[in-house]
Amino acid sequence: MRFNDLRGVQSVSIQDDERRQNDELLSIADVISFFKHFWPSIASTAAVCLILGLLYVLTATPTYTAVAQLLIETNQPAGPTITTTPEAAVALDTPQIESQIAVLNSEQIIERAVKALDASTDGKAAKDKTAAPNAAEKPATSPAAGQRGWLSHLFFGNPPPETQAEEAKKMRQQVNAIQDNLSIKRVGLSYVLELSYRDTNPKVAAAVVNALGDAYVQDKIDGRTEAARRSSLWLEARIEEIRRLMNEAALDVQEFKARRDYRLADRPAPSDRDLGLDFLPKPTTPDTGTKKDSPTSNDDRRLANASEAPTLEELDSRALTYRKIYESYLQAYTDTVQRQSFPGTASRVISRAEPPKRQSSPKRGLTLVASIVFGSFLGIGIALVRTALDETVRSSNQLMRKIGAPLLGEIEDTPYLARLPLIGKAFRRRERQGSNAFIALRQPHSPIARQIVMTAAEINGAAHQNATPVIGILGITKNVDDAAVCSNIALVNALAGKKTLLVEAATGRLNLTTSYAPDLHFDLKDVIDAGVTPADAVVQYSGERALSLLFLGNSETDSFWTPERIDKLRATINELRGQYDSIFVHLPPASVGDLTTRAVDGALVVSELWGTKVSELEEVASRMRIAEQPLLGIVTANFS
């Protein structure tokens, strides 16, 4: 081959690579082809998940959910204040409500509810259910069990009573069982809490949730009663102390009044200062310097002590203050005693639970729908994994990109069972035992016949456009049923009134000769090697007078077609060219060799979606470009 030809082939390959990069995006046709091929696998996976979901619905133990509503009290004011906005009030309420939810789910409330259920007749079943939540339900006592109990009682006596540790452990199990099945949530932005409890017995569920609501309200009342009792005890001690102080203050007032002297005091003698004689020297006596206490100093000390002693007004004020404090504490004590006698709370159960009539789980409809959806997505995921690991062509657009020729038709006749992931191969092997040649004549109104007719129309248009009356049809590999495509395309042309010749040149396989011309006097080999005239080897098809057959014997191997024989085949076809309107040559597959394509005017490649490897397509396209052999197009055929 000349250098210019190789450079042209290289430029074409570069253009194909650029076009391949631009067309690698996912298209709608690719998606349709994906679901068209894998929908049996997706449907089978969804069906398996649906069966599993149905088994779960039929075998799962139904549970019932009882719902009650509880109104809680809040310490927030009725409306927003000057310093508090409505949004801030809602934000302040949230921690309080969450705290009440935690209180409802606490061990103290649940233990109170369990004890209330234990004491009531309706709560016996709830107690039994919560005592061993993880243990399987045992049937009623059998005679053997009764005999063992009687023998145990006879030999070992009565069982020992439960210890405090065992009772605490049993209570812990009951509390944990209720906490696992209890759900508490706030209703909107209100002060209402919704309590829901799930159990296999609807009566038990209703009894437990009602007991929890009552236990919460009773705990509130008991808490207020206990707080009032503690307040009264503290007030009693404080009142006793204040009463003592009040009495002491009253006694001080009485004692002060009793010590009071209501007589007039003696007037003091005038001093030298008052008489204006302070300039005279004072007389001195021997006792002046040694006398320690004088009447004047005693009077001064008496006056100083009198100024520091409490006055009558102070004593009266203190006694009155203690009396007022004492009276206020007495009033508070009275109010506390009244609250202790009549405790109340704003919390109450506004909607009591009734035994539910419908089971909450499993939800049959939702479970089945979820099973189908999950199975569908699982099937799609498995299909995507298979697609990512698969090296075959997955869409018609990808096939055109790889082969570099237009798609002239799609023939799909694969049964749905053959597309299943596990058993599909067995069905495909079973179905491939029959022949699909000339199926357009046997089933003229079938969907595959309509596909063959449309494909034949596209092939005739491409042949007329490229002026190639002699068309060679070859498969990518031996697994492709290109013989069925070639025979049906030739048959459709003959049925349309065209004089058509079908040449069977394939070797070493179950070709058309075995099924439709087993007793030939002369075949294509005799024409090429023995010099028999083509007219003697051509036979007429019994189903259609316009279709003639020129077959090669089925005993030839893949090495039959040498370059000399290919040239003779070309000469034979040229000799018959003027006698027929269309000549279709069934060539050996491309995996055997591409030399036989030189005997025809144009080649048509038959491939298989989800069966033809990308590497095989690229190899065929490259060889045909290098050999400068015309490629009319491609046909995808999936015959059963």
GUNUZA-190852 format. One line per 4 residues: number of its first residue (from 0); their letters; for each residue x, y, z of C-alpha. Coordinates in Angstrom, 3 decimals, always signed. Each point is the difference from the previous one (the first is absolute). Layout:
<nodes>
NUM> A> X:Y:Z | ... $
</nodes>
This chain:
<nodes>
0> MRFN> +0.000:+0.000:+0.000 | +1.255:+3.496:-0.855 | +1.029:+2.481:+2.684 | -2.741:+2.406:-1.025 $
4> DLRG> -2.591:-2.702:+0.552 | +1.320:-0.702:+3.489 | +0.007:+3.726:+0.748 | -3.623:+0.176:-1.122 $
8> VQSV> -0.902:-2.941:+2.201 | +1.755:+1.702:+2.925 | -1.930:+3.229:-0.568 | -3.270:-1.920:-0.132 $
12> SIQD> +0.896:-1.739:+3.266 | +0.765:+3.354:+1.629 | -3.343:+1.372:-1.166 | -1.743:-3.081:+1.345 $
16> DERR> +1.725:+0.442:+3.353 | -1.118:+3.622:+0.196 | -3.546:-0.947:-0.941 | +0.095:-2.833:+2.556 $
20> QNDE> +1.058:+2.418:+2.752 | -2.792:+2.405:-0.908 | -2.621:-2.762:-0.034 | +0.952:-1.682:+3.278 $
24> LLSI> -2.712:+1.890:+1.896 | -3.019:-1.980:+1.108 | -2.962:+0.369:-2.347 | -3.658:-0.896:+0.287 $
28> ADVI> +0.515:-2.847:-2.450 | +2.666:-1.471:+2.269 | -2.359:+0.133:+2.977 | -2.801:-1.597:-2.009 $
32> SFFK> +2.343:-2.729:-1.218 | +1.193:-0.618:+3.557 | -3.505:-0.492:+1.392 | -1.094:-1.911:-3.082 $
36> HFWP> +2.749:-2.527:+0.530 | +0.037:-0.218:+3.791 | -3.683:+0.387:+0.833 | -0.456:-3.782:+0.442 $
40> SIAS> +2.849:-0.019:+2.527 | -1.375:+3.067:+1.758 | -3.500:-1.474:+0.028 | +1.233:-3.338:+1.323 $
44> TAAV> +1.917:+1.711:+2.820 | -3.064:+2.065:+0.872 | -2.126:-3.165:-0.043 | +2.391:-1.769:+2.371 $
48> CLIL> -0.066:+2.964:+2.392 | -3.795:+0.101:-0.282 | -0.199:-3.678:+0.950 | +2.295:+0.609:+2.962 $
52> GLLY> -2.114:+2.973:+1.055 | -3.149:-2.077:-0.307 | +1.522:-2.744:+2.143 | +0.958:+2.610:+2.586 $
56> VLTA> -3.524:+1.420:+0.034 | -1.515:-3.456:+0.408 | +2.409:-1.240:+2.673 | +0.804:+3.141:+2.010 $
60> TPTY> -1.758:+0.486:+3.323 | -2.390:+2.957:-0.299 | +0.475:+2.862:+2.439 | -2.500:+2.640:+1.071 $
64> TAVA> +0.692:+3.571:+1.044 | -2.181:+1.737:+2.583 | +0.106:+3.809:+0.117 | -0.921:+2.382:+2.822 $
68> QLLI> +0.407:+3.765:+0.366 | +1.247:+1.721:+3.138 | -0.209:+3.725:+0.797 | +2.931:+1.234:+2.050 $
72> ETNQ> +0.262:+3.172:+2.052 | +2.531:+2.724:-0.608 | +1.473:+2.754:+2.119 | -0.026:+2.482:-2.865 $
76> PAGP> -2.428:+2.980:+0.127 | -3.189:-0.143:-1.997 | +1.275:+2.474:-2.580 | +3.204:+1.766:-1.021 $
80> TITT> +1.236:+2.633:+2.425 | +1.804:+3.241:-0.684 | +3.403:-1.672:+0.079 | -1.078:-3.289:-1.604 $
84> TPEA> -1.041:-0.368:-3.642 | -2.214:-2.867:-1.244 | +3.008:-1.591:-1.695 | +1.993:+0.171:+3.230 $
88> AVAL> -2.935:-1.471:+1.917 | -0.091:-2.972:-2.375 | +3.766:-0.418:+0.367 | -0.356:+0.040:+3.784 $
92> DTPQ> -2.831:-2.542:-0.106 | +2.003:-2.522:-2.009 | +2.452:-0.986:+2.782 | -2.859:-0.308:+2.476 $
96> IESQ> -1.993:-2.258:-2.300 | +3.058:-2.104:-0.770 | +0.544:-0.314:+3.736 | -3.568:-1.227:+0.471 $
100> IAVL> +0.534:-2.537:-2.789 | +3.096:-1.244:+1.828 | -2.013:-0.215:+3.215 | -2.694:-2.046:-1.733 $
104> NSEQ> +2.643:-2.393:-1.289 | +1.771:-0.233:+3.351 | +0.164:-3.096:+2.154 | -1.975:+1.626:+2.809 $
108> IIER> -3.112:+0.590:-2.122 | +0.234:-3.379:-1.732 | +0.457:-1.847:+3.286 | -3.048:+1.790:+1.386 $
112> AVKA> -1.954:-1.047:-3.109 | +1.198:-3.605:+0.307 | -1.075:-0.125:+3.632 | -3.384:+1.443:-0.927 $
116> LDAS> -0.390:-2.619:-2.740 | +1.037:-2.696:+2.450 | -2.658:+1.142:+2.439 | -2.768:+0.204:-2.609 $
120> TDGK> -1.815:-2.909:-1.626 | +0.541:+1.287:-3.556 | +3.703:+0.415:+0.620 | +0.781:-3.648:+0.679 $
124> AAKD> +0.456:-0.681:-3.684 | +2.230:+3.037:-0.342 | +2.095:-1.166:+2.903 | +0.434:-3.424:-1.565 $
128> KTAA> +0.916:+1.538:-3.348 | +2.584:+2.368:+1.390 | +1.521:-2.483:+2.438 | +1.862:-1.945:-2.712 $
132> PNAA> -0.067:+2.007:-3.236 | +2.703:-1.992:-1.746 | -1.213:-3.440:+0.939 | -2.188:-2.014:-2.311 $
136> EKPA> -3.599:-0.459:+1.017 | -0.490:-3.401:+1.589 | -3.191:-1.968:-0.395 | -2.305:-0.840:+2.845 $
140> TSPA> +1.164:-2.433:+2.586 | -0.118:-3.539:-1.295 | -0.650:-3.129:+2.099 | +3.710:-0.778:-0.049 $
144> AGQR> +0.820:+3.482:+1.229 | -2.670:-0.311:+2.700 | +1.407:-3.380:+1.041 | +3.492:+1.464:+0.261 $
148> GWLS> -1.347:+2.877:+2.081 | -1.841:-2.416:+2.308 | +3.076:-2.189:+0.420 | +2.178:+3.037:+0.616 $
152> HLFF> -2.445:+1.233:+2.631 | -0.086:-3.482:+1.590 | +3.758:-0.480:+0.263 | +1.278:+3.551:+0.349 $
156> GNPP> -2.962:+1.788:+1.534 | -1.149:+3.483:-0.912 | +2.461:+2.065:-2.021 | +1.820:+2.659:+2.000 $
160> PETQ> -1.447:+3.498:-0.241 | +1.637:+2.468:-2.297 | +2.769:+2.008:+1.570 | +0.217:+3.755:-0.215 $
164> AEEA> +2.719:-0.227:-2.644 | -2.151:-2.302:-2.151 | -2.968:+2.329:+0.327 | +2.185:+2.967:-0.961 $
168> KKMR> +1.307:-1.914:-3.016 | -3.511:-0.922:-1.055 | -1.122:+3.612:+0.358 | +2.984:+1.101:-2.075 $
172> QQVN> -1.006:-2.391:-2.791 | -3.530:+1.349:+0.002 | +1.224:+3.602:-0.078 | +2.399:-0.733:-2.878 $
176> AIQD> -2.740:-1.770:-1.960 | -2.339:+2.979:+0.352 | +2.740:+2.498:-0.869 | +0.844:-1.920:-3.173 $
180> NLSI> -3.592:+0.081:-1.264 | -0.974:+3.453:+1.307 | +0.006:+3.112:-2.173 | -0.665:+3.534:+1.248 $
184> KRVG> -0.201:+3.045:-2.246 | -1.333:+3.514:+0.111 | -3.153:+0.862:-1.922 | +0.945:+3.021:-2.082 $
188> LSYV> +0.941:+2.995:+2.156 | -2.577:-0.745:+2.684 | +0.419:-1.247:+3.554 | -1.504:-3.353:-0.959 $
192> LELS> +2.137:-3.135:-0.069 | -0.959:-3.070:-1.991 | +0.790:-3.305:+1.684 | +0.045:-3.110:-2.179 $
196> YRDT> +0.810:-3.532:+1.081 | +0.460:-3.008:-2.297 | -0.895:-3.540:+1.026 | -1.264:-3.218:-1.519 $
200> NPKV> -3.150:+0.219:+2.145 | -2.188:+3.072:-0.637 | -1.472:-0.074:+3.501 | +3.458:-0.100:+1.543 $
204> AAAV> +1.117:+2.944:-2.134 | -2.987:+2.100:+1.086 | +0.406:-0.970:+3.667 | +3.701:+0.893:+0.056 $
208> VNAL> -0.380:+3.396:-1.664 | -2.931:+0.950:+2.251 | +1.934:-1.116:+3.065 | +2.935:+2.170:-1.043 $
212> GDAY> -2.218:+3.059:-0.353 | -1.638:-0.602:+3.363 | +3.368:-0.646:+1.627 | +1.346:+3.293:-1.330 $
216> VQDK> -2.981:+1.986:+1.324 | +0.110:-1.810:+3.338 | +3.733:+0.628:+0.248 | -0.651:+3.706:-0.509 $
220> IDGR> -2.625:-0.021:+2.762 | +2.228:-1.978:+2.346 | +2.859:+2.339:-0.718 | -2.088:+3.016:+0.915 $
224> TEAA> -1.260:-1.749:+3.128 | +3.535:-0.838:+1.066 | +1.153:+3.547:-0.688 | -2.890:+1.391:+2.051 $
228> RRSS> +0.806:-2.393:+2.841 | +3.622:+1.041:+0.073 | -1.006:+3.652:-0.137 | -2.379:-0.474:+2.926 $
232> LWLE> +2.706:-1.672:+2.071 | +2.404:+2.809:-0.715 | -2.674:+2.608:+0.764 | -0.840:-1.675:+3.298 $
236> ARIE> +3.606:+0.226:+1.147 | +0.316:+3.559:-1.214 | -3.280:+1.075:+1.628 | +1.121:-1.438:+3.320 $
240> EIRR> +3.229:+1.974:-0.176 | -1.753:+3.232:-0.981 | -2.559:-0.489:+2.765 | +2.822:-0.245:+2.509 $
244> LMNE> +1.617:+3.156:-1.318 | -3.343:+1.800:+0.027 | -0.610:-0.950:+3.641 | +3.472:+1.116:+1.006 $
248> AALD> -0.568:+3.369:-1.675 | -3.312:+0.448:+1.829 | +1.642:-0.847:+3.331 | +2.734:+2.562:-0.674 $
252> VQEF> -2.655:+2.676:-0.515 | -1.767:-0.941:+3.210 | +3.242:-0.052:+1.992 | +1.015:+3.379:-1.410 $
256> KARR> -3.326:+1.494:+0.992 | +0.255:-1.567:+3.456 | +3.466:+1.554:+0.624 | -1.131:+3.428:-1.154 $
260> DYRL> +0.006:+2.833:+2.802 | -2.684:+2.517:-0.832 | +1.079:+2.525:+2.851 | +1.691:+3.350:-0.807 $
264> ADRP> +3.793:-0.085:+0.298 | +1.887:+2.436:+2.486 | +1.403:+3.193:-1.495 | +3.846:+0.124:+0.101 $
268> APSD> +1.812:+2.809:+1.949 | +1.335:+2.920:-2.090 | +3.622:-0.286:-0.959 | +2.674:+2.722:-0.043 $
272> RDLG> -0.399:+0.235:-3.760 | -3.692:+0.797:+0.370 | +0.753:+2.675:+2.660 | +2.834:+1.582:-1.934 $
276> LDFL> +2.587:-0.882:+2.605 | +2.024:-2.427:-2.089 | +2.927:+2.468:+0.021 | +0.563:-0.551:+3.689 $
280> PKPT> +2.496:-2.619:+1.086 | -1.594:-3.149:+1.237 | +0.633:-0.966:+3.567 | +2.245:-2.901:+0.522 $
284> TPDT> -0.207:-2.595:+2.702 | +2.300:-2.833:+0.853 | -2.578:-2.441:-1.266 | -0.400:+1.565:-3.462 $
288> GTKK> +2.867:-1.792:-1.682 | -0.709:-3.374:+1.509 | -3.753:-0.199:-0.329 | -0.905:-2.213:-2.900 $
292> DSPT> -3.761:+0.121:-0.159 | -1.845:+3.215:+0.349 | -3.686:+0.716:-0.218 | +0.550:+1.794:-3.288 $
296> SNDD> +1.671:-2.996:-1.676 | -2.699:-2.351:+1.245 | -2.680:+2.189:-1.487 | +1.807:+0.098:-3.361 $
300> RRLA> +0.350:-3.768:-0.078 | -3.670:-0.421:+0.871 | -1.012:+2.321:-2.811 | +2.197:-1.905:-2.527 $
304> NASE> -1.511:-3.361:+0.936 | -3.462:+1.482:-0.280 | +0.715:+1.159:-3.554 | +1.189:-3.522:-1.071 $
308> APTL> -3.019:-1.916:+1.457 | -2.968:-0.767:-2.382 | -2.902:+2.311:+0.187 | -3.623:-0.921:+0.455 $
312> EELD> -0.766:+0.836:-3.624 | +2.660:-2.430:-1.243 | -1.264:-2.768:+2.216 | -3.609:+0.575:-1.117 $
316> SRAL> +1.065:+0.028:-3.686 | +1.945:-3.237:+0.339 | -2.884:-1.730:+1.765 | -2.418:+1.171:-2.690 $
320> TYRK> +2.344:-1.239:-2.788 | +0.263:-3.453:+1.502 | -3.777:-0.101:+0.382 | -0.533:+0.818:-3.687 $
324> IYES> +2.564:-2.614:-1.078 | -1.660:-2.516:+2.245 | -3.438:+0.716:-1.484 | +1.321:-0.257:-3.598 $
328> YLQA> +1.627:-3.352:+0.741 | -3.233:-1.216:+1.553 | -1.876:+0.961:-3.183 | +2.598:-1.776:-2.169 $
332> YTDT> -0.245:-3.040:+2.214 | -3.787:-0.014:-0.384 | +0.288:+0.176:-3.806 | +2.568:-2.801:-0.023 $
336> VQRQ> -2.216:-2.242:+2.084 | -2.893:+0.676:-2.372 | +2.152:-0.869:-3.043 | +1.145:-3.133:+1.741 $
340> SFPG> -3.597:-0.967:+0.710 | -1.244:+0.816:-3.513 | +2.941:-0.466:-2.449 | -0.616:+0.687:-3.683 $
344> TASR> +1.812:+0.282:-3.315 | -0.730:+1.336:-3.455 | +1.341:-3.185:-1.592 | -2.677:-2.457:-1.044 $
348> VISR> -0.750:-2.698:-2.534 | -2.181:+1.633:-2.650 | -0.334:-3.059:-2.225 | +0.116:-3.508:+1.387 $
352> AEPP> +1.121:-2.920:-2.118 | -2.385:-2.618:-1.287 | +1.054:-3.481:-1.153 | +0.925:+0.500:-3.674 $
356> KRQS> -1.914:-2.044:-2.538 | +2.552:+0.258:-2.807 | +3.514:-1.273:+0.248 | +2.770:+2.542:-0.305 $
360> SPKR> +2.601:-2.422:-1.305 | +0.646:-1.656:-2.244 | -1.850:+2.312:-2.369 | -0.887:-2.365:-2.776 $
364> GLTL> -0.497:+2.400:-2.870 | +2.994:+2.151:+0.858 | +2.187:-3.049:+0.560 | -0.881:-1.505:-3.360 $
368> VASI> +0.500:+3.303:-1.815 | +3.323:+0.521:+1.765 | +1.036:-3.542:-0.953 | -0.748:+0.670:-3.651 $
372> VFGS> +1.827:+3.331:+0.034 | +2.984:-1.467:+1.825 | +0.099:-2.976:-2.353 | -0.161:+2.284:-3.028 $
376> FLGI> +2.858:+2.158:+1.221 | +1.951:-3.104:+0.938 | -0.550:-1.423:-3.478 | +1.075:+3.279:-1.586 $
380> GIAL> +3.110:+0.019:+2.176 | +0.868:-3.562:-0.973 | -0.582:+0.866:-3.655 | +2.276:+3.039:+0.286 $
384> VRTA> +2.717:-2.141:+1.557 | -0.362:-2.555:-2.770 | +0.128:+2.786:-2.573 | +3.141:+1.488:+1.533 $
388> LDET> +1.728:-3.393:-0.002 | -1.296:-0.969:-3.444 | +2.143:+0.735:-3.062 | -2.779:-0.503:-2.521 $
392> VRSS> -1.881:+2.646:-1.930 | -2.879:+1.380:+2.032 | -1.867:+2.231:-2.460 | -0.517:+0.624:-3.682 $
396> NQLM> +1.661:+3.403:+0.248 | +3.088:-1.557:+1.493 | -0.026:-2.605:-2.771 | -0.036:+2.684:-2.673 $
400> RKIG> +2.830:+1.839:+1.731 | +2.183:-3.092:+0.171 | -0.624:-1.317:-3.512 | -0.071:+3.380:-1.754 $
404> APLL> -3.095:-0.766:-2.111 | -3.725:+0.736:+0.230 | -2.413:-2.323:+1.743 | -2.319:-1.447:-2.634 $
408> GEIE> -2.255:-2.061:+2.222 | -0.656:-1.795:+3.257 | -1.435:-3.511:+0.135 | -0.917:-1.109:+3.524 $
412> DTPY> -1.533:-3.407:+0.642 | +1.629:-1.051:+3.266 | -2.532:-1.497:+2.433 | -0.393:+1.750:+3.313 $
416> LARL> +0.991:-3.102:+1.951 | +3.300:-0.057:-1.880 | +0.885:+3.395:+1.545 | -0.283:-1.157:+3.585 $
420> PLIG> +3.284:+0.163:+1.930 | +0.280:-3.638:+1.100 | -2.173:-2.177:-2.227 | +0.214:+2.086:-3.155 $
424> KAFR> +2.819:-1.998:-1.560 | -1.949:-3.242:+0.248 | -2.952:+1.542:-1.813 | +2.257:+1.475:-2.650 $
428> RRER> +1.599:-3.366:-0.685 | -3.392:-1.639:-0.168 | -1.388:+2.573:-2.422 | +3.053:+0.045:-2.302 $
432> QGSN> -0.555:-3.609:-0.981 | -2.522:+1.096:-2.658 | +0.787:+1.887:-3.225 | -1.092:+3.580:-0.610 $
436> AFIA> +0.723:+0.041:-3.714 | -2.932:+1.096:-2.212 | -2.078:+0.729:+3.104 | -1.598:+2.932:-1.807 $
440> LRQP> -1.785:-2.505:-2.243 | -1.154:-2.295:+2.797 | -1.142:+2.823:+2.304 | -0.860:+2.908:-2.289 $
444> HSPI> -2.038:+1.922:+2.597 | +2.332:-0.409:+2.967 | +1.883:+2.943:+1.566 | +3.317:-1.410:-1.164 $
448> ARQI> -1.285:-0.153:-3.587 | -0.872:+3.709:+0.170 | +3.469:+0.766:+1.326 | +1.560:-1.981:-2.848 $
452> VMTA> -2.066:+1.904:-2.584 | +1.065:+3.387:+1.399 | +3.633:-1.128:+0.099 | -0.182:-1.215:-3.614 $
456> AEIN> -1.378:+3.381:-1.073 | +2.911:+1.809:+1.649 | +2.505:-2.401:-1.587 | -1.471:+0.510:-3.486 $
460> GAAH> +0.160:+3.768:+0.492 | +3.659:-0.155:+0.996 | +0.808:-2.347:-2.911 | -1.750:+2.288:-2.492 $
464> QNAT> +1.795:+3.045:+1.383 | +3.414:-1.688:-0.242 | -0.794:-1.859:-3.276 | +0.838:-3.387:+1.488 $
468> PVIG> -2.353:-2.690:-1.326 | +2.198:-2.786:+1.400 | -0.162:+0.141:+3.794 | +2.057:-2.199:+2.274 $
472> ILGI> -1.361:-0.735:+3.472 | +2.369:-1.227:+2.700 | -0.140:-0.342:+3.751 | +2.449:+1.332:+2.522 $
476> TKNV> +0.419:-3.431:+1.578 | -1.361:-3.495:-0.476 | -2.495:+0.561:+2.790 | -1.941:+2.516:-2.086 $
480> DDAA> -2.784:-1.535:-2.088 | +0.924:+1.894:-3.168 | -1.343:-2.854:-2.185 | -3.518:+0.780:+1.223 $
484> VCSN> +0.469:+3.694:-0.806 | +1.352:-0.691:-3.484 | -2.686:-2.543:-0.918 | -2.883:+2.141:+1.259 $
488> IALV> +1.262:+3.182:-1.689 | +0.322:-1.867:-3.310 | -3.458:-1.534:+0.488 | -1.620:+3.394:+0.643 $
492> NALA> +1.560:+1.383:-3.183 | -1.307:-3.000:-1.948 | -3.476:+0.415:+1.495 | +0.085:+3.618:-1.163 $
496> GKKT> +0.300:-1.200:-3.604 | +3.736:+0.322:-0.448 | +1.927:-2.824:-1.555 | +2.425:-0.856:+2.792 $
500> LLVE> +2.944:-2.361:+0.328 | +1.159:-1.276:+3.393 | +3.583:-1.327:+0.048 | +1.106:-2.052:+3.018 $
504> AATG> +3.788:+0.403:+0.349 | +0.329:-0.734:+3.737 | +1.904:-3.115:+1.003 | +0.393:-2.313:+2.913 $
508> RLNL> -3.285:+0.675:+1.750 | -3.658:-0.894:-0.037 | -0.690:+2.105:-3.090 | -2.983:+0.248:-2.337 $
512> TTSY> +1.123:-2.943:-2.104 | -0.747:-2.547:+2.691 | -3.573:+1.162:+0.550 | -1.181:+1.087:-3.445 $
516> APDL> +2.188:-1.683:-2.663 | +1.504:-3.202:+1.402 | -0.172:-1.962:-3.318 | +1.803:+2.293:-2.436 $
520> HFDL> +1.457:-1.489:-3.177 | +2.365:+2.903:-0.376 | +0.974:+2.662:+2.514 | +2.115:+3.139:+0.070 $
524> KDVI> +3.172:-2.044:+0.385 | -0.714:-1.829:-3.259 | -0.458:+3.330:-1.754 | +3.292:+1.374:+1.315 $
528> DAGV> +2.225:-3.092:-0.171 | -1.620:-2.377:-2.564 | -1.089:+2.532:-2.571 | -3.730:-0.706:+0.305 $
532> TPAD> -2.082:+2.818:-1.418 | -1.827:+2.140:+2.599 | -3.330:-0.732:-1.655 | +0.394:-3.701:+0.792 $
536> AVVQ> +0.724:+0.675:+3.693 | -2.752:+2.574:+0.577 | -3.269:-1.431:+1.377 | -3.356:+1.656:+0.505 $
540> YSGE> -1.438:+0.462:+3.509 | -3.199:-1.963:+0.401 | -1.726:+2.658:+2.076 | +0.505:+2.869:-2.440 $
544> RALS> +0.628:-0.225:-3.763 | +1.872:+3.342:-0.085 | +2.673:-1.256:+2.386 | +2.893:-2.133:-1.286 $
548> LLFL> +2.624:-1.771:+2.095 | +3.694:-0.686:-0.595 | +1.346:-1.907:+2.997 | +3.373:-1.256:+1.129 $
552> GNSE> +0.221:-3.479:+1.497 | +0.028:-0.274:+3.772 | +3.106:-2.181:+0.079 | +2.452:+2.791:-0.764 $
556> TDSF> +2.293:+1.447:+2.672 | +1.003:+3.561:+0.773 | +3.157:-0.339:-2.115 | -2.004:-0.606:-3.157 $
560> WTPE> +0.056:+3.593:-1.211 | +3.401:+0.712:-1.464 | +0.755:+3.139:-2.008 | -0.315:-1.952:-3.282 $
564> RIDK> -3.426:-1.349:+0.938 | -1.140:+3.452:+1.109 | +0.937:+1.371:-3.407 | -1.981:-2.791:-1.669 $
568> LRAT> -2.965:+0.768:+2.286 | +0.201:+3.610:-1.109 | +0.014:-1.087:-3.640 | -2.982:-2.291:+0.551 $
572> INEL> -1.999:+2.793:+1.640 | +0.863:+2.369:-2.838 | -1.259:-2.620:-2.448 | -3.331:-0.212:+1.831 $
576> RGQY> -0.306:+3.737:+0.678 | -2.063:+0.773:-3.059 | -2.522:-2.792:+0.642 | -1.227:+1.223:+3.413 $
580> DSIF> -1.170:+3.271:+1.493 | +1.687:-0.662:+3.355 | +2.666:-2.441:+1.094 | +0.569:-0.728:+3.692 $
584> VHLP> +3.115:-1.943:+0.982 | +0.233:-1.594:+3.437 | +3.697:+0.398:+0.806 | +2.027:-1.761:+2.709 $
588> PASV> +0.141:+1.896:+3.307 | +2.552:+2.743:+0.478 | +1.786:-2.032:+2.649 | +0.944:-2.599:-2.665 $
592> GDLT> +1.316:+2.461:-2.541 | -0.988:+3.055:-1.988 | +1.415:-1.008:-3.398 | -3.389:-1.103:-1.301 $
596> TRAV> -1.327:+3.566:+0.155 | +1.981:+0.712:-3.182 | -2.502:-2.080:-1.949 | -2.917:+2.416:+0.662 $
600> DGAL> -0.737:+3.653:-0.706 | -0.830:+0.906:+3.588 | -0.035:-1.725:+3.369 | -2.629:-0.054:+2.714 $
604> VVSE> +1.136:-0.940:+3.512 | -2.371:-1.867:+2.322 | +0.669:+0.429:+3.715 | -1.836:-0.730:+3.219 $
608> LWGT> -0.888:+2.440:+2.734 | +1.309:-1.085:+3.406 | +1.881:-2.784:-1.765 | +2.555:+1.638:-2.293 $
612> KVSE> +3.187:+1.200:+1.630 | +1.247:+3.504:-0.644 | +3.484:-1.243:-0.822 | -1.376:-2.266:-2.750 $
616> LEEV> -1.872:+2.900:-1.565 | +3.038:+2.242:+0.042 | +2.088:-2.727:-1.613 | -2.510:-0.601:-2.804 $
620> ASRM> -0.411:+3.717:-0.688 | +3.760:+0.539:-0.115 | +0.611:-2.936:-2.374 | -2.702:+1.106:-2.406 $
624> RIAE> +1.285:+3.584:-0.059 | +3.544:-1.162:-0.671 | -1.197:-2.314:-2.820 | -2.093:+2.856:-1.436 $
628> QPLL> -3.054:-2.221:-0.088 | -3.369:+1.776:+0.011 | -2.128:-0.456:+3.101 | -3.683:+0.672:-0.629 $
632> GIVT> -1.081:-0.175:+3.600 | -0.770:-2.255:+2.897 | -2.962:-2.047:+1.166 | -0.544:-1.138:+3.565 $
636> ANFS> -1.666:-3.391:+0.218 | -0.971:-1.893:+3.121 | -1.746:-3.154:-1.186 | -1.329:-2.632:+2.340 $
</nodes>
